[in-house]
């Protein structure tokens, strides 16, 4: 079974087209142009893959890097469990 980190990095590569992405790679970087439709698809994929509903809780800070996204996902999953 793949780790959550590997899963996130795979989704980033497949959806956002950022190959070789690491946990500290900036996602909202001018070098990685992400249009609004791609961003919506990425968020929908995260919701689907991790069985969470981001709703109004998601902010741009959570999308700064895969590491911050992982923290956000873990927080959402633990909140859903309580």
C-alpha positions in Angstrom: 0.0 0.0 0.0 1.3 3.4 -0.9 1.9 6.0 1.7 -0.3 9.1 1.8 2.7 11.2 0.8 3.3 9.0 -2.3 -0.4 9.2 -3.1 -0.5 13.0 -2.9 2.7 13.3 -5.1 1.2 10.9 -7.7 -2.0 13.0 -7.9 0.0 16.2 -8.2 2.0 14.7 -11.1 -1.1 13.3 -12.8 -3.4 16.3 -12.3 -1.1 19.3 -12.1 1.7 18.0 -14.3 4.5 18.7 -11.8 6.9 15.8 -12.3 9.6 15.2 -9.7 7.5 17.0 -7.1 8.7 16.6 -3.5 6.9 17.3 -0.3 8.4 20.8 -0.1 7.9 21.7 -3.8 5.9 25.0 -4.0 2.6 24.3 -5.8 1.5 27.9 -6.2 4.7 28.9 -7.9 4.9 31.1 -11.1 7.0 28.3 -12.6 3.9 25.9 -12.3 1.0 27.6 -14.0 -2.3 26.1 -12.8 -5.5 27.4 -14.4 -8.7 27.5 -12.5 -10.2 24.4 -14.2 -7.1 22.4 -13.4 -7.2 23.5 -9.8 -10.9 22.5 -9.5 -10.1 19.1 -11.0 -7.2 18.7 -8.6 -9.4 19.6 -5.5 -12.1 17.2 -6.7 -9.5 14.4 -7.1 -8.2 15.0 -3.6 -11.7 14.9 -2.2 -12.4 11.6 -4.1 -9.1 9.9 -3.4 -9.1 10.7 0.3 -12.9 10.5 0.9 -13.1 14.0 2.3 -15.2 17.1 1.6 -13.2 20.2 1.5 -16.2 22.5 1.3 -15.4 26.0 2.7 -12.5 24.7 4.8 -9.9 24.8 2.1 -7.6 27.9 1.9 -4.7 28.6 -0.4 -2.2 28.1 2.4 -3.1 24.3 2.3 -2.1 24.3 -1.4 1.3 25.9 -1.0 3.1 22.6 -0.9 2.4 18.9 -0.8 3.5 18.9 2.9 0.9 21.5 3.8 -1.7 19.7 1.8 -0.9 16.5 3.7 -1.3 18.3 7.0 -4.6 19.7 5.9 -5.9 16.3 4.6 -4.9 14.6 7.9 -6.7 17.3 9.9 -9.8 17.0 7.8 -9.8 13.2 8.1 -9.3 13.3 11.9 -12.1 15.9 12.1 -14.4 13.7 10.1 -13.7 10.8 12.4 -14.7 12.7 15.5 
